[in-house]
């Protein structure tokens, strides 16, 4: 199995107001997010790629337009957690590239959430 990844960065604010008032994420705050998309294929295409990295620029454009320097509560359905964002970006990518296998979203260098659907056998 061949696997490629590409990393994207953006900054945004959010607030998880459903949490207790003393929880740090209940307050308005921001992160410098990192999104990593993973694509896999058992064979390479005629050009020798899983998918040409250049094609993944569409995700950068989407992130820059819809998420960068935005308040995520205004652009996300449901809580703007890293878990929900990973699923959101996975679904967006899967609608364009069948090879997508996972998306990881980091809020800090030490914390991240990943969405990787279970493979049906």
Backbone torsions as a table, in degrees:
resi	resn	phi	psi	omega
1	UNK	NA	132.3	175.5
2	UNK	-96.3	144.7	-179.4
3	UNK	-140.2	136.0	173.0
4	UNK	-127.3	155.9	174.4
5	UNK	-136.9	154.6	174.0
6	UNK	-141.7	141.5	-174.2
7	UNK	-110.1	140.8	179.0
8	UNK	-131.7	149.8	-177.3
9	UNK	-126.4	144.9	171.3
10	UNK	-158.6	161.7	178.0
11	UNK	-118.6	139.7	-179.1
12	UNK	-160.8	162.6	175.7
13	UNK	-108.3	160.7	171.4
14	UNK	-162.2	170.3	178.4
15	UNK	-149.0	129.7	178.9
16	UNK	-103.6	79.4	-171.4
17	UNK	-70.1	-11.1	177.8
18	UNK	-78.6	-6.6	179.6
19	UNK	-85.8	161.0	177.0
20	UNK	-57.2	147.9	-175.0
21	UNK	-57.1	-29.1	-178.7
22	UNK	-85.1	-1.5	177.6
23	UNK	-79.0	132.7	-176.0
24	UNK	-59.9	-29.3	-179.1
25	UNK	-80.6	-7.4	175.5
26	UNK	-76.1	-18.8	178.3
27	UNK	-89.7	152.6	174.7
28	UNK	-62.4	127.9	-179.2
29	UNK	-157.4	174.4	-179.1
30	UNK	-135.4	166.6	178.9
31	UNK	-139.3	157.4	166.5
32	UNK	-99.9	97.9	-173.2
33	UNK	-80.1	149.8	171.6
34	UNK	-125.8	127.5	177.8
35	UNK	-114.3	126.7	177.6
36	UNK	-118.4	120.3	177.2
37	UNK	-101.8	137.6	-179.6
38	UNK	-118.2	133.1	176.0
39	UNK	-126.2	142.2	-177.8
40	UNK	-137.0	151.8	176.1
41	UNK	-156.0	145.8	179.0
42	UNK	-72.8	-23.0	178.5
43	UNK	-136.5	163.3	178.0
44	UNK	-93.1	153.6	177.5
45	UNK	-74.6	-179.1	-175.4
46	UNK	-60.7	-24.6	178.8
47	UNK	-87.6	-2.3	180.0
48	UNK	87.6	20.0	-178.1
49	UNK	-115.8	155.6	159.9
50	UNK	-70.2	-48.9	175.4
51	UNK	-161.3	137.7	179.0
52	UNK	-62.9	124.9	179.2
53	UNK	-53.2	-33.0	-179.0
54	UNK	-57.7	-35.0	179.7
55	UNK	-65.2	-25.7	-178.4
56	UNK	-74.6	-5.9	175.3
57	UNK	-59.2	-23.6	177.4
58	UNK	-60.6	-35.0	177.3
59	UNK	-68.7	-40.4	176.4
60	UNK	-59.7	-44.5	178.6
61	UNK	-60.1	-43.7	179.6
62	UNK	-62.6	-47.9	179.8
63	UNK	-61.4	-46.5	-178.6
64	UNK	-61.1	-39.0	-176.8
65	UNK	-78.3	-45.3	-170.5
66	UNK	-96.9	-19.9	-171.5
67	UNK	-125.7	-35.8	-172.8
68	UNK	-64.0	128.6	179.8
69	UNK	55.8	40.4	177.1
70	UNK	-120.5	165.8	172.6
71	UNK	-92.2	112.6	-170.8
72	UNK	-63.0	-26.4	176.4
73	UNK	-61.6	-25.1	179.8
74	UNK	-84.8	-17.9	-174.8
75	UNK	-117.3	-11.8	-179.5
76	UNK	-102.9	143.7	168.2
77	UNK	-86.8	130.3	-178.4
78	UNK	79.9	-178.5	-178.4
79	UNK	-58.9	138.6	-178.0
80	UNK	-85.6	56.0	177.4
81	UNK	-85.4	161.2	176.7
82	UNK	-61.3	-35.3	179.1
83	UNK	-62.3	-48.0	179.5
84	UNK	-66.4	-35.3	178.2
85	UNK	-67.2	-40.3	178.7
86	UNK	-60.0	-42.7	178.6
87	UNK	-66.3	-42.5	179.4
88	UNK	-59.1	-49.5	-179.4
89	UNK	-67.2	-35.2	176.1
90	UNK	-60.4	-49.6	-178.6
91	UNK	-61.0	-40.8	178.8
92	UNK	-61.9	-45.6	-179.2
93	UNK	-67.7	-43.2	-177.4
94	UNK	-62.0	-30.5	177.4
95	UNK	-67.4	-15.6	-177.8
96	UNK	-112.0	-34.7	-173.3
97	UNK	-133.3	112.0	-177.9
98	UNK	-62.7	-22.5	-174.9
99	UNK	-78.8	-7.5	-177.4
100	UNK	-63.7	131.9	-179.4
101	UNK	-120.1	-19.2	-179.6
102	UNK	-166.3	156.0	171.2
103	UNK	-136.7	134.4	178.7
104	UNK	-117.6	137.4	177.5
105	UNK	-124.3	123.9	177.6
106	UNK	-107.9	132.8	173.9
107	UNK	-92.8	-30.4	178.4
108	UNK	-140.5	166.9	178.0
109	UNK	-60.2	-17.8	-176.7
110	UNK	-109.0	-3.8	-177.6
111	UNK	-129.8	138.4	177.1
112	UNK	-157.2	158.2	175.3
113	UNK	-128.1	147.5	-179.1
114	UNK	-129.6	140.3	169.1
115	UNK	-113.2	120.8	179.5
116	UNK	-140.4	105.1	-177.5
117	UNK	-62.8	150.3	177.3
118	UNK	-69.9	133.4	179.8
119	UNK	-78.5	127.6	177.3
120	UNK	-81.6	131.8	179.6
121	UNK	-110.6	NA	NA
